[in-house]
Amino acid sequence: MTLIEYLNSVPMDRRAALAAYCETSFDYLRQIGYGNRSCSPRIAVCLESASQGLITRKDLFPDDWARLWPELDEKND
């Protein structure tokens, strides 16, 4: 699932709560989903938690997630 697909699936009455949990606006989250804004590591962690893993930090940072979160790299286990 992409971020924009996830955001579009969030019921209207829960969108403000999601944005508040991520300490941003829902419009900003949509801008991230469309690729118009960058996702911060903090927001990535919030989205992973709020989506119960449907959206992951690896999804949001495909090129450098291992550098940002080395604990997620299974090779280090």
All heavy atoms as a GROMACS GRO file, in nm:
protein
  620
    1MET      N    1   0.085  -0.118   0.000
    1MET     CA    2   0.000   0.000   0.000
    1MET      C    3   0.089   0.123   0.000
    1MET      O    4   0.185   0.130   0.076
    1MET     CB    5  -0.090  -0.004   0.124
    1MET     CG    6  -0.171   0.122   0.144
    1MET     SD    7  -0.283   0.115   0.287
    1MET     CE    8  -0.416   0.022   0.217
    2THR      N    9   0.056   0.218  -0.083
    2THR     CA   10   0.132   0.343  -0.086
    2THR      C   11   0.078   0.436   0.023
    2THR      O   12  -0.033   0.417   0.075
    2THR     CB   13   0.121   0.412  -0.222
    2THR    OG1   14  -0.016   0.454  -0.242
    2THR    CG2   15   0.166   0.322  -0.335
    3LEU      N   16   0.155   0.539   0.051
    3LEU     CA   17   0.112   0.636   0.151
    3LEU      C   18  -0.018   0.703   0.108
    3LEU      O   19  -0.110   0.717   0.189
    3LEU     CB   20   0.221   0.740   0.177
    3LEU     CG   21   0.182   0.853   0.274
    3LEU    CD1   22   0.137   0.798   0.409
    3LEU    CD2   23   0.298   0.949   0.291
    4ILE      N   24  -0.029   0.742  -0.017
    4ILE     CA   25  -0.150   0.813  -0.060
    4ILE      C   26  -0.271   0.720  -0.054
    4ILE      O   27  -0.381   0.762  -0.018
    4ILE     CB   28  -0.132   0.881  -0.198
    4ILE    CG1   29  -0.235   0.992  -0.216
    4ILE    CG2   30  -0.137   0.784  -0.311
    4ILE    CD1   31  -0.222   1.107  -0.121
    5GLU      N   32  -0.251   0.592  -0.085
    5GLU     CA   33  -0.361   0.495  -0.072
    5GLU      C   34  -0.405   0.483   0.074
    5GLU      O   35  -0.524   0.480   0.104
    5GLU     CB   36  -0.320   0.358  -0.125
    5GLU     CG   37  -0.306   0.352  -0.275
    5GLU     CD   38  -0.241   0.223  -0.324
    5GLU    OE1   39  -0.169   0.156  -0.246
    5GLU    OE2   40  -0.263   0.191  -0.442
    6TYR      N   41  -0.306   0.479   0.163
    6TYR     CA   42  -0.339   0.471   0.305
    6TYR      C   43  -0.415   0.596   0.349
    6TYR      O   44  -0.519   0.586   0.415
    6TYR     CB   45  -0.213   0.452   0.390
    6TYR     CG   46  -0.245   0.460   0.537
    6TYR    CD1   47  -0.310   0.357   0.602
    6TYR    CD2   48  -0.213   0.575   0.610
    6TYR    CE1   49  -0.344   0.365   0.736
    6TYR    CE2   50  -0.246   0.584   0.744
    6TYR     CZ   51  -0.311   0.480   0.806
    6TYR     OH   52  -0.346   0.488   0.939
    7LEU      N   53  -0.364   0.712   0.313
    7LEU     CA   54  -0.429   0.837   0.355
    7LEU      C   55  -0.571   0.846   0.301
    7LEU      O   56  -0.662   0.892   0.370
    7LEU     CB   57  -0.346   0.957   0.309
    7LEU     CG   58  -0.209   0.971   0.375
    7LEU    CD1   59  -0.132   1.085   0.312
    7LEU    CD2   60  -0.220   0.989   0.526
    8ASN      N   61  -0.591   0.803   0.177
    8ASN     CA   62  -0.725   0.806   0.120
    8ASN      C   63  -0.819   0.708   0.189
    8ASN      O   64  -0.941   0.726   0.185
    8ASN     CB   65  -0.720   0.777  -0.030
    8ASN     CG   66  -0.665   0.892  -0.110
    8ASN    OD1   67  -0.668   1.007  -0.066
    8ASN    ND2   68  -0.611   0.863  -0.225
    9SER      N   69  -0.765   0.606   0.254
    9SER     CA   70  -0.848   0.508   0.323
    9SER      C   71  -0.887   0.552   0.464
    9SER      O   72  -0.975   0.492   0.525
    9SER     CB   73  -0.777   0.373   0.330
    9SER     OG   74  -0.673   0.374   0.428
   10VAL      N   75  -0.820   0.656   0.515
   10VAL     CA   76  -0.850   0.704   0.650
   10VAL      C   77  -0.985   0.776   0.648
   10VAL      O   78  -1.004   0.868   0.568
   10VAL     CB   79  -0.739   0.799   0.701
   10VAL    CG1   80  -0.775   0.859   0.836
   10VAL    CG2   81  -0.606   0.726   0.710
   11PRO      N   82  -1.079   0.733   0.733
   11PRO     CA   83  -1.210   0.799   0.737
   11PRO      C   84  -1.196   0.949   0.768
   11PRO      O   85  -1.106   0.989   0.843
   11PRO     CB   86  -1.284   0.727   0.848
   11PRO     CG   87  -1.214   0.597   0.865
   11PRO     CD   88  -1.071   0.623   0.828
   12MET      N   89  -1.284   1.025   0.711
   12MET     CA   90  -1.279   1.172   0.729
   12MET      C   91  -1.274   1.211   0.876
   12MET      O   92  -1.200   1.304   0.912
   12MET     CB   93  -1.400   1.238   0.662
   12MET     CG   94  -1.403   1.223   0.512
   12MET     SD   95  -1.274   1.315   0.429
   12MET     CE   96  -1.344   1.478   0.430
   13ASP      N   97  -1.347   1.142   0.960
   13ASP     CA   98  -1.352   1.180   1.101
   13ASP      C   99  -1.226   1.142   1.178
   13ASP      O  100  -1.210   1.181   1.293
   13ASP     CB  101  -1.476   1.120   1.169
   13ASP     CG  102  -1.479   0.969   1.169
   13ASP    OD1  103  -1.415   0.906   1.081
   13ASP    OD2  104  -1.547   0.912   1.257
   14ARG      N  105  -1.132   1.068   1.116
   14ARG     CA  106  -1.008   1.030   1.183
   14ARG      C  107  -0.887   1.102   1.126
   14ARG      O  108  -0.775   1.088   1.177
   14ARG     CB  109  -0.988   0.879   1.172
   14ARG     CG  110  -1.098   0.802   1.248
   14ARG     CD  111  -1.067   0.658   1.272
   14ARG     NE  112  -0.941   0.641   1.339
   14ARG     CZ  113  -0.847   0.555   1.298
   14ARG    NH1  114  -0.864   0.480   1.194
   14ARG    NH2  115  -0.733   0.545   1.364
   15ARG      N  116  -0.906   1.179   1.022
   15ARG     CA  117  -0.792   1.245   0.956
   15ARG      C  118  -0.725   1.348   1.044
   15ARG      O  119  -0.603   1.356   1.049
   15ARG     CB  120  -0.836   1.305   0.823
   15ARG     CG  121  -0.869   1.198   0.722
   15ARG     CD  122  -0.915   1.252   0.591
   15ARG     NE  123  -0.936   1.141   0.497
   15ARG     CZ  124  -0.961   1.157   0.370
   15ARG    NH1  125  -0.969   1.279   0.318
   15ARG    NH2  126  -0.978   1.051   0.293
   16ALA      N  127  -0.803   1.427   1.116
   16ALA     CA  128  -0.745   1.528   1.204
   16ALA      C  129  -0.665   1.462   1.316
   16ALA      O  130  -0.559   1.512   1.354
   16ALA     CB  131  -0.854   1.619   1.261
   17ALA      N  132  -0.715   1.350   1.367
   17ALA     CA  133  -0.644   1.280   1.475
   17ALA      C  134  -0.512   1.222   1.424
   17ALA      O  135  -0.411   1.228   1.495
   17ALA     CB  136  -0.732   1.169   1.532
   18LEU      N  137  -0.512   1.169   1.303
   18LEU     CA  138  -0.388   1.118   1.245
   18LEU      C  139  -0.286   1.230   1.230
   18LEU      O  140  -0.170   1.216   1.267
   18LEU     CB  141  -0.415   1.052   1.109
   18LEU     CG  142  -0.290   1.011   1.030
   18LEU    CD1  143  -0.211   0.904   1.104
   18LEU    CD2  144  -0.329   0.965   0.890
   19ALA      N  145  -0.330   1.342   1.177
   19ALA     CA  146  -0.240   1.456   1.158
   19ALA      C  147  -0.187   1.505   1.293
   19ALA      O  148  -0.067   1.535   1.306
   19ALA     CB  149  -0.312   1.568   1.084
   20ALA      N  150  -0.273   1.513   1.392
   20ALA     CA  151  -0.230   1.558   1.525
   20ALA      C  152  -0.128   1.460   1.584
   20ALA      O  153  -0.029   1.503   1.644
   20ALA     CB  154  -0.351   1.572   1.618
   21TYR      N  155  -0.151   1.331   1.566
   21TYR     CA  156  -0.057   1.230   1.615
   21TYR      C  157   0.081   1.249   1.551
   21TYR      O  158   0.183   1.232   1.617
   21TYR     CB  159  -0.113   1.090   1.584
   21TYR     CG  160  -0.026   0.978   1.631
   21TYR    CD1  161  -0.016   0.947   1.766
   21TYR    CD2  162   0.048   0.903   1.541
   21TYR    CE1  163   0.064   0.842   1.810
   21TYR    CE2  164   0.129   0.798   1.584
   21TYR     CZ  165   0.137   0.769   1.717
   21TYR     OH  166   0.217   0.667   1.761
   22CYS      N  167   0.082   1.287   1.424
   22CYS     CA  168   0.208   1.310   1.352
   22CYS      C  169   0.258   1.454   1.367
   22CYS      O  170   0.360   1.490   1.307
   22CYS     CB  171   0.190   1.276   1.204
   22CYS     SG  172   0.159   1.101   1.173
   23GLU      N  173   0.186   1.535   1.443
   23GLU     CA  174   0.223   1.674   1.469
   23GLU      C  175   0.239   1.754   1.340
   23GLU      O  176   0.335   1.829   1.321
   23GLU     CB  177   0.348   1.683   1.555
   23GLU     CG  178   0.330   1.620   1.692
   23GLU     CD  179   0.454   1.626   1.777
   23GLU    OE1  180   0.560   1.673   1.730
   23GLU    OE2  181   0.446   1.584   1.893
   24THR      N  182   0.143   1.736   1.250
   24THR     CA  183   0.141   1.810   1.124
   24THR      C  184  -0.003   1.820   1.078
   24THR      O  185  -0.095   1.788   1.154
   24THR     CB  186   0.231   1.741   1.018
   24THR    OG1  187   0.246   1.827   0.906
   24THR    CG2  188   0.178   1.606   0.976
   25SER      N  189  -0.025   1.865   0.957
   25SER     CA  190  -0.160   1.872   0.903
   25SER      C  191  -0.184   1.753   0.809
   25SER      O  192  -0.090   1.697   0.753
   25SER     CB  193  -0.181   2.003   0.828
   25SER     OG  194  -0.104   2.003   0.708
   26PHE      N  195  -0.310   1.719   0.790
   26PHE     CA  196  -0.342   1.612   0.697
   26PHE      C  197  -0.303   1.653   0.555
   26PHE      O  198  -0.257   1.570   0.477
   26PHE     CB  199  -0.491   1.576   0.705
   26PHE     CG  200  -0.523   1.448   0.634
   26PHE    CD1  201  -0.493   1.326   0.692
   26PHE    CD2  202  -0.580   1.450   0.508
   26PHE    CE1  203  -0.520   1.207   0.626
   26PHE    CE2  204  -0.608   1.331   0.441
   26PHE     CZ  205  -0.578   1.210   0.500
   27ASP      N  206  -0.319   1.780   0.523
   27ASP     CA  207  -0.278   1.828   0.390
   27ASP      C  208  -0.128   1.807   0.368
   27ASP      O  209  -0.086   1.772   0.258
   27ASP     CB  210  -0.314   1.975   0.370
   27ASP     CG  211  -0.464   1.996   0.352
   27ASP    OD1  212  -0.533   1.900   0.311
   27ASP    OD2  213  -0.510   2.108   0.378
   28TYR      N  214  -0.048   1.830   0.472
   28TYR     CA  215   0.096   1.806   0.458
   28TYR      C  216   0.125   1.658   0.436
   28TYR      O  217   0.209   1.623   0.352
   28TYR     CB  218   0.172   1.858   0.581
   28TYR     CG  219   0.321   1.863   0.558
   28TYR    CD1  220   0.379   1.970   0.492
   28TYR    CD2  221   0.403   1.759   0.600
   28TYR    CE1  222   0.516   1.973   0.468
   28TYR    CE2  223   0.539   1.761   0.578
   28TYR     CZ  224   0.595   1.868   0.512
   28TYR     OH  225   0.731   1.872   0.488
   29LEU      N  226   0.055   1.572   0.507
   29LEU     CA  227   0.072   1.428   0.486
   29LEU      C  228   0.037   1.390   0.342
   29LEU      O  229   0.107   1.310   0.279
   29LEU     CB  230  -0.013   1.348   0.584
   29LEU     CG  231   0.024   1.360   0.732
   29LEU    CD1  232  -0.076   1.286   0.818
   29LEU    CD2  233   0.166   1.311   0.757
   30ARG      N  234  -0.068   1.449   0.289
   30ARG     CA  235  -0.106   1.422   0.149
   30ARG      C  236   0.003   1.472   0.055
   30ARG      O  237   0.033   1.406  -0.045
   30ARG     CB  238  -0.240   1.485   0.117
   30ARG     CG  239  -0.356   1.411   0.185
   30ARG     CD  240  -0.491   1.471   0.153
   30ARG     NE  241  -0.521   1.468   0.013
   30ARG     CZ  242  -0.571   1.362  -0.053
   30ARG    NH1  243  -0.597   1.251   0.013
   30ARG    NH2  244  -0.597   1.368  -0.182
   31GLN      N  245   0.064   1.586   0.085
   31GLN     CA  246   0.172   1.637   0.001
   31GLN      C  247   0.291   1.541   0.001
   31GLN      O  248   0.356   1.521  -0.102
   31GLN     CB  249   0.215   1.777   0.046
   31GLN     CG  250   0.112   1.884   0.019
   31GLN     CD  251   0.085   1.899  -0.129
   31GLN    OE1  252   0.178   1.908  -0.209
   31GLN    NE2  253  -0.041   1.901  -0.166
   32ILE      N  254   0.318   1.481   0.115
   32ILE     CA  255   0.422   1.378   0.122
   32ILE      C  256   0.382   1.260   0.033
   32ILE      O  257   0.462   1.210  -0.045
   32ILE     CB  258   0.447   1.332   0.267
   32ILE    CG1  259   0.504   1.445   0.352
   32ILE    CG2  260   0.540   1.210   0.270
   32ILE    CD1  261   0.506   1.416   0.500
   33GLY      N  262   0.258   1.218   0.046
   33GLY     CA  263   0.208   1.105  -0.031
   33GLY      C  264   0.217   1.126  -0.182
   33GLY      O  265   0.245   1.033  -0.257
   34TYR      N  266   0.193   1.248  -0.225
   34TYR     CA  267   0.201   1.281  -0.368
   34TYR      C  268   0.343   1.310  -0.414
   34TYR      O  269   0.367   1.330  -0.532
   34TYR     CB  270   0.111   1.399  -0.401
   34TYR     CG  271  -0.036   1.364  -0.408
   34TYR    CD1  272  -0.127   1.424  -0.323
   34TYR    CD2  273  -0.083   1.268  -0.497
   34TYR    CE1  274  -0.262   1.392  -0.328
   34TYR    CE2  275  -0.217   1.235  -0.503
   34TYR     CZ  276  -0.306   1.298  -0.419
   34TYR     OH  277  -0.438   1.265  -0.424
   35GLY      N  278   0.438   1.314  -0.320
   35GLY     CA  279   0.577   1.339  -0.357
   35GLY      C  280   0.613   1.485  -0.370
   35GLY      O  281   0.722   1.519  -0.418
   36ASN      N  282   0.526   1.574  -0.324
   36ASN     CA  283   0.552   1.718  -0.333
   36ASN      C  284   0.630   1.772  -0.213
   36ASN      O  285   0.683   1.882  -0.219
   36ASN     CB  286   0.421   1.795  -0.346
   36ASN     CG  287   0.347   1.759  -0.472
   36ASN    OD1  288   0.408   1.728  -0.574
   36ASN    ND2  289   0.215   1.762  -0.466
   37ARG      N  290   0.634   1.697  -0.105
   37ARG     CA  291   0.708   1.736   0.017
   37ARG      C  292   0.787   1.616   0.065
   37ARG      O  293   0.753   1.501   0.038
   37ARG     CB  294   0.613   1.780   0.128
   37ARG     CG  295   0.531   1.903   0.098
   37ARG     CD  296   0.616   2.028   0.116
   37ARG     NE  297   0.536   2.148   0.104
   37ARG     CZ  298   0.536   2.225  -0.004
   37ARG    NH1  299   0.610   2.194  -0.107
   37ARG    NH2  300   0.463   2.334  -0.008
   38SER      N  301   0.890   1.644   0.140
   38SER     CA  302   0.973   1.537   0.197
   38SER      C  303   0.914   1.490   0.329
   38SER      O  304   0.861   1.570   0.406
   38SER     CB  305   1.114   1.588   0.222
   38SER     OG  306   1.174   1.625   0.102
   39CYS      N  307   0.930   1.364   0.353
   39CYS     CA  308   0.888   1.307   0.480
   39CYS      C  309   1.007   1.313   0.575
   39CYS      O  310   1.118   1.274   0.540
   39CYS     CB  311   0.845   1.162   0.459
   39CYS     SG  312   0.777   1.085   0.607
   40SER      N  313   0.981   1.360   0.695
   40SER     CA  314   1.088   1.359   0.796
   40SER      C  315   1.092   1.222   0.861
   40SER      O  316   0.992   1.149   0.863
   40SER     CB  317   1.062   1.466   0.901
   40SER     OG  318   0.951   1.429   0.982
   41PRO      N  319   1.205   1.186   0.917
   41PRO     CA  320   1.212   1.059   0.992
   41PRO      C  321   1.108   1.051   1.104
   41PRO      O  322   1.048   0.947   1.126
   41PRO     CB  323   1.354   1.056   1.045
   41PRO     CG  324   1.432   1.135   0.945
   41PRO     CD  325   1.338   1.247   0.905
   42ARG      N  326   1.084   1.161   1.171
   42ARG     CA  327   0.986   1.164   1.280
   42ARG      C  328   0.846   1.130   1.228
   42ARG      O  329   0.775   1.048   1.287
   42ARG     CB  330   0.985   1.301   1.348
   42ARG     CG  331   0.885   1.313   1.463
   42ARG     CD  332   0.878   1.454   1.519
   42ARG     NE  333   0.848   1.554   1.420
   42ARG     CZ  334   0.726   1.577   1.371
   42ARG    NH1  335   0.623   1.506   1.411
   42ARG    NH2  336   0.707   1.672   1.281
   43ILE      N  337   0.807   1.190   1.117
   43ILE     CA  338   0.676   1.163   1.060
   43ILE      C  339   0.669   1.019   1.011
   43ILE      O  340   0.566   0.952   1.025
   43ILE     CB  341   0.641   1.264   0.949
   43ILE    CG1  342   0.614   1.402   1.012
   43ILE    CG2  343   0.521   1.218   0.867
   43ILE    CD1  344   0.587   1.513   0.912
   44ALA      N  345   0.777   0.968   0.956
   44ALA     CA  346   0.779   0.829   0.909
   44ALA      C  347   0.751   0.733   1.023
   44ALA      O  348   0.673   0.638   1.008
   44ALA     CB  349   0.913   0.797   0.843
   45VAL      N  350   0.811   0.756   1.138
   45VAL     CA  351   0.788   0.671   1.255
   45VAL      C  352   0.642   0.682   1.298
   45VAL      O  353   0.577   0.581   1.328
   45VAL     CB  354   0.884   0.708   1.370
   45VAL    CG1  355   0.846   0.638   1.499
   45VAL    CG2  356   1.028   0.676   1.330
   46CYS      N  357   0.589   0.803   1.299
   46CYS     CA  358   0.448   0.823   1.337
   46CYS      C  359   0.354   0.750   1.242
   46CYS      O  360   0.258   0.686   1.285
   46CYS     CB  361   0.414   0.972   1.340
   46CYS     SG  362   0.489   1.062   1.474
   47LEU      N  363   0.380   0.761   1.112
   47LEU     CA  364   0.294   0.697   1.013
   47LEU      C  365   0.300   0.545   1.024
   47LEU      O  366   0.199   0.476   1.011
   47LEU     CB  367   0.330   0.743   0.872
   47LEU     CG  368   0.288   0.884   0.838
   47LEU    CD1  369   0.351   0.928   0.706
   47LEU    CD2  370   0.136   0.896   0.832
   48GLU      N  371   0.420   0.492   1.048
   48GLU     CA  372   0.433   0.347   1.064
   48GLU      C  373   0.351   0.300   1.184
   48GLU      O  374   0.280   0.199   1.177
   48GLU     CB  375   0.580   0.309   1.080
   48GLU     CG  376   0.601   0.159   1.089
   48GLU     CD  377   0.747   0.122   1.092
   48GLU    OE1  378   0.818   0.164   1.187
   48GLU    OE2  379   0.792   0.054   0.999
   49SER      N  380   0.360   0.373   1.293
   49SER     CA  381   0.286   0.338   1.414
   49SER      C  382   0.135   0.353   1.394
   49SER      O  383   0.058   0.262   1.426
   49SER     CB  384   0.333   0.426   1.530
   49SER     OG  385   0.256   0.402   1.645
   50ALA      N  386   0.094   0.466   1.340
   50ALA     CA  387  -0.049   0.493   1.322
   50ALA      C  388  -0.115   0.396   1.224
   50ALA      O  389  -0.232   0.360   1.241
   50ALA     CB  390  -0.069   0.637   1.274
   51SER      N  391  -0.039   0.354   1.124
   51SER     CA  392  -0.095   0.262   1.023
   51SER      C  393  -0.081   0.116   1.064
   51SER      O  394  -0.119   0.027   0.988
   51SER     CB  395  -0.027   0.284   0.888
   51SER     OG  396   0.106   0.234   0.888
   52GLN      N  397  -0.026   0.091   1.181
   52GLN     CA  398  -0.001  -0.044   1.231
   52GLN      C  399   0.082  -0.125   1.132
   52GLN      O  400   0.057  -0.242   1.106
   52GLN     CB  401  -0.132  -0.115   1.264
   52GLN     CG  402  -0.208  -0.043   1.373
   52GLN     CD  403  -0.341  -0.104   1.405
   52GLN    OE1  404  -0.404  -0.167   1.321
   52GLN    NE2  405  -0.385  -0.086   1.527
   53GLY      N  406   0.180  -0.056   1.073
   53GLY     CA  407   0.275  -0.122   0.984
   53GLY      C  408   0.233  -0.132   0.839
   53GLY      O  409   0.308  -0.186   0.758
   54LEU      N  410   0.116  -0.080   0.803
   54LEU     CA  411   0.078  -0.081   0.661
   54LEU      C  412   0.170   0.008   0.580
   54LEU      O  413   0.200  -0.020   0.464
   54LEU     CB  414  -0.067  -0.035   0.645
   54LEU     CG  415  -0.174  -0.131   0.698
   54LEU    CD1  416  -0.311  -0.068   0.687
   54LEU    CD2  417  -0.168  -0.263   0.622
   55ILE      N  418   0.214   0.118   0.640
   55ILE     CA  419   0.314   0.206   0.582
   55ILE      C  420   0.437   0.193   0.671
   55ILE      O  421   0.426   0.207   0.793
   55ILE     CB  422   0.266   0.353   0.580
   55ILE    CG1  423   0.138   0.368   0.500
   55ILE    CG2  424   0.375   0.446   0.528
   55ILE    CD1  425   0.149   0.328   0.356
   56THR      N  426   0.551   0.165   0.613
   56THR     CA  427   0.671   0.146   0.694
   56THR      C  428   0.775   0.253   0.666
   56THR      O  429   0.770   0.321   0.563
   56THR     CB  430   0.734   0.008   0.669
   56THR    OG1  431   0.785   0.006   0.535
   56THR    CG2  432   0.633  -0.104   0.689
   57ARG      N  433   0.868   0.263   0.758
   57ARG     CA  434   0.982   0.353   0.737
   57ARG      C  435   1.060   0.312   0.614
   57ARG      O  436   1.111   0.396   0.542
   57ARG     CB  437   1.072   0.353   0.860
   57ARG     CG  438   1.006   0.418   0.980
   57ARG     CD  439   1.089   0.402   1.104
   57ARG     NE  440   1.054   0.276   1.169
   57ARG     CZ  441   1.114   0.229   1.277
   57ARG    NH1  442   1.212   0.295   1.332
   57ARG    NH2  443   1.074   0.115   1.330
   58LYS      N  444   1.067   0.182   0.589
   58LYS     CA  445   1.136   0.133   0.469
   58LYS      C  446   1.065   0.180   0.343
   58LYS      O  447   1.130   0.212   0.244
   58LYS     CB  448   1.144  -0.019   0.471
   58LYS     CG  449   1.236  -0.075   0.576
   58LYS     CD  450   1.237  -0.227   0.571
   58LYS     CE  451   1.328  -0.287   0.676
   58LYS     NZ  452   1.333  -0.434   0.668
   59ASP      N  453   0.932   0.185   0.346
   59ASP     CA  454   0.855   0.236   0.232
   59ASP      C  455   0.884   0.384   0.208
   59ASP      O  456   0.897   0.428   0.094
   59ASP     CB  457   0.703   0.222   0.256
   59ASP     CG  458   0.655   0.080   0.266
   59ASP    OD1  459   0.718  -0.010   0.206
   59ASP    OD2  460   0.553   0.058   0.334
   60LEU      N  461   0.889   0.458   0.316
   60LEU     CA  462   0.902   0.604   0.305
   60LEU      C  463   1.046   0.649   0.279
   60LEU      O  464   1.067   0.759   0.227
   60LEU     CB  465   0.847   0.670   0.432
   60LEU     CG  466   0.697   0.648   0.454
   60LEU    CD1  467   0.658   0.689   0.594
   60LEU    CD2  468   0.616   0.724   0.350
   61PHE      N  469   1.143   0.566   0.314
   61PHE     CA  470   1.284   0.597   0.293
   61PHE      C  471   1.353   0.477   0.225
   61PHE      O  472   1.441   0.414   0.284
   61PHE     CB  473   1.354   0.629   0.426
   61PHE     CG  474   1.319   0.763   0.482
   61PHE    CD1  475   1.206   0.779   0.561
   61PHE    CD2  476   1.396   0.873   0.454
   61PHE    CE1  477   1.172   0.903   0.612
   61PHE    CE2  478   1.364   0.998   0.505
   61PHE     CZ  479   1.251   1.013   0.584
   62PRO      N  480   1.313   0.444   0.102
   62PRO     CA  481   1.365   0.322   0.039
   62PRO      C  482   1.515   0.322   0.018
   62PRO      O  483   1.576   0.214   0.015
   62PRO     CB  484   1.290   0.316  -0.094
   62PRO     CG  485   1.245   0.456  -0.120
   62PRO     CD  486   1.223   0.518   0.015
   63ASP      N  487   1.576   0.438   0.004
   63ASP     CA  488   1.719   0.443  -0.027
   63ASP      C  489   1.809   0.451   0.096
   63ASP      O  490   1.926   0.414   0.088
   63ASP     CB  491   1.750   0.562  -0.119
   63ASP     CG  492   1.680   0.548  -0.253
   63ASP    OD1  493   1.664   0.433  -0.300
   63ASP    OD2  494   1.642   0.652  -0.310
   64ASP      N  495   1.756   0.501   0.207
   64ASP     CA  496   1.845   0.520   0.322
   64ASP      C  497   1.786   0.480   0.456
   64ASP      O  498   1.834   0.521   0.560
   64ASP     CB  499   1.898   0.663   0.326
   64ASP     CG  500   1.790   0.769   0.330
   64ASP    OD1  501   1.672   0.735   0.325
   64ASP    OD2  502   1.826   0.887   0.339
   65TRP      N  503   1.683   0.395   0.455
   65TRP     CA  504   1.625   0.352   0.582
   65TRP      C  505   1.727   0.282   0.670
   65TRP      O  506   1.727   0.299   0.791
   65TRP     CB  507   1.502   0.265   0.560
   65TRP     CG  508   1.530   0.137   0.489
   65TRP    CD1  509   1.520   0.114   0.355
   65TRP    CD2  510   1.577   0.016   0.547
   65TRP    NE1  511   1.556  -0.014   0.325
   65TRP    CE2  512   1.592  -0.078   0.442
   65TRP    CE3  513   1.607  -0.024   0.676
   65TRP    CZ2  514   1.636  -0.208   0.463
   65TRP    CZ3  515   1.651  -0.154   0.697
   65TRP    CH2  516   1.664  -0.244   0.592
   66ALA      N  517   1.817   0.203   0.610
   66ALA     CA  518   1.914   0.128   0.690
   66ALA      C  519   2.014   0.220   0.759
   66ALA      O  520   2.064   0.190   0.867
   66ALA     CB  521   1.987   0.026   0.603
   67ARG      N  522   2.043   0.332   0.696
   67ARG     CA  523   2.133   0.430   0.759
   67ARG      C  524   2.063   0.501   0.874
   67ARG      O  525   2.122   0.526   0.979
   67ARG     CB  526   2.180   0.532   0.654
   67ARG     CG  527   2.277   0.636   0.709
   67ARG     CD  528   2.321   0.735   0.602
   67ARG     NE  529   2.212   0.803   0.538
   67ARG     CZ  530   2.148   0.909   0.589
   67ARG    NH1  531   2.182   0.957   0.706
   67ARG    NH2  532   2.049   0.966   0.522
   68LEU      N  533   1.933   0.532   0.854
   68LEU     CA  534   1.856   0.604   0.957
   68LEU      C  535   1.818   0.512   1.073
   68LEU      O  536   1.817   0.554   1.188
   68LEU     CB  537   1.730   0.664   0.896
   68LEU     CG  538   1.751   0.775   0.794
   68LEU    CD1  539   1.623   0.805   0.719
   68LEU    CD2  540   1.804   0.900   0.863
   69TRP      N  541   1.781   0.388   1.041
   69TRP     CA  542   1.735   0.293   1.141
   69TRP      C  543   1.810   0.162   1.124
   69TRP      O  544   1.753   0.061   1.079
   69TRP     CB  545   1.584   0.272   1.128
   69TRP     CG  546   1.506   0.398   1.146
   69TRP    CD1  547   1.480   0.462   1.264
   69TRP    CD2  548   1.443   0.475   1.044
   69TRP    NE1  549   1.405   0.575   1.240
   69TRP    CE2  550   1.381   0.586   1.106
   69TRP    CE3  551   1.432   0.462   0.905
   69TRP    CZ2  552   1.310   0.682   1.035
   69TRP    CZ3  553   1.360   0.558   0.836
   69TRP    CH2  554   1.300   0.666   0.899
   70PRO      N  555   1.935   0.156   1.162
   70PRO     CA  556   2.013   0.033   1.141
   70PRO      C  557   1.955  -0.087   1.215
   70PRO      O  558   1.976  -0.201   1.173
   70PRO     CB  559   2.153   0.069   1.193
   70PRO     CG  560   2.135   0.188   1.276
   70PRO     CD  561   2.014   0.260   1.226
   71GLU      N  562   1.879  -0.063   1.319
   71GLU     CA  563   1.818  -0.174   1.393
   71GLU      C  564   1.714  -0.249   1.311
   71GLU      O  565   1.679  -0.363   1.344
   71GLU     CB  566   1.755  -0.123   1.524
   71GLU     CG  567   1.632  -0.037   1.506
   71GLU     CD  568   1.658   0.111   1.479
   71GLU    OE1  569   1.774   0.149   1.453
   71GLU    OE2  570   1.562   0.189   1.484
   72LEU      N  571   1.668  -0.190   1.201
   72LEU     CA  572   1.570  -0.258   1.115
   72LEU      C  573   1.636  -0.349   1.013
   72LEU      O  574   1.568  -0.427   0.947
   72LEU     CB  575   1.486  -0.155   1.040
   72LEU     CG  576   1.400  -0.061   1.125
   72LEU    CD1  577   1.322   0.034   1.035
   72LEU    CD2  578   1.305  -0.139   1.213
   73ASP      N  579   1.766  -0.339   0.999
   73ASP     CA  580   1.840  -0.418   0.899
   73ASP      C  581   1.858  -0.559   0.953
   73ASP      O  582   1.932  -0.582   1.048
   73ASP     CB  583   1.974  -0.352   0.869
   73ASP     CG  584   2.043  -0.412   0.749
   73ASP    OD1  585   1.993  -0.510   0.691
   73ASP    OD2  586   2.150  -0.359   0.713
   74GLU      N  587   1.789  -0.656   0.891
   74GLU     CA  588   1.795  -0.794   0.937
   74GLU      C  589   1.936  -0.852   0.928
   74GLU      O  590   1.968  -0.946   1.000
   74GLU     CB  591   1.700  -0.880   0.855
   74GLU     CG  592   1.555  -0.850   0.886
   74GLU     CD  593   1.475  -0.814   0.761
   74GLU    OE1  594   1.523  -0.838   0.649
   74GLU    OE2  595   1.365  -0.761   0.779
   75LYS      N  596   2.021  -0.797   0.842
   75LYS     CA  597   2.159  -0.849   0.830
   75LYS      C  598   2.236  -0.827   0.959
   75LYS      O  599   2.336  -0.894   0.982
   75LYS     CB  600   2.230  -0.782   0.713
   75LYS     CG  601   2.174  -0.824   0.579
   75LYS     CD  602   2.254  -0.764   0.466
   75LYS     CE  603   2.218  -0.618   0.453
   75LYS     NZ  604   2.277  -0.552   0.338
   76ASN      N  605   2.196  -0.732   1.040
   76ASN     CA  606   2.268  -0.702   1.165
   76ASN      C  607   2.226  -0.794   1.278
   76ASN      O  608   2.281  -0.786   1.387
   76ASN     CB  609   2.247  -0.556   1.205
   76ASN     CG  610   2.318  -0.462   1.112
   76ASN    OD1  611   2.417  -0.498   1.049
   76ASN    ND2  612   2.269  -0.340   1.101
   77ASP      N  613   2.124  -0.875   1.258
   77ASP     CA  614   2.076  -0.963   1.366
   77ASP      C  615   2.165  -1.082   1.386
   77ASP      O  616   2.232  -1.132   1.305
   77ASP     CB  617   1.933  -1.011   1.336
   77ASP     CG  618   1.834  -0.897   1.348
   77ASP    OD1  619   1.868  -0.795   1.407
   77ASP    OD2  620   1.720  -0.913   1.297
   0.00000   0.00000   0.00000
